[in-house]
Amino acid sequence: MLMLHFDFQRLPDRQAFYRALVDQSACPLDFGNNLDALWDWLTGGMALPATIYLRHSEDASAECAPLLALLEEAQQQLEGELRLVRE
């Protein structure tokens, strides 16, 4: 099972999140660095099942709010194949 860890006290913006995603997963280096690319990767490219640990998500910048919402939506869409854990 794939496990990804993101600490939002160390990720100041979406671009930092995307860099961390590429570093931790088999995401291609030419990943689009946008919400559409993230959705495509989560729902069709990334190995599942997967757990994404979101540390300090309550401290995420306002810029990251759409990203967190997308992760929640993907979790619902993937019905147990993607799990989010807020730490």
Secondary structure, 3 states (H helix, E strand, C coil): CEEEEEECCCCCCHHHHHHHHHHHCCCCCCCCCCHHHHHHHHHHHCCCCEEEEEECHHHCCHHHHHHHHHHHHHHHHCCCCEEEEEC
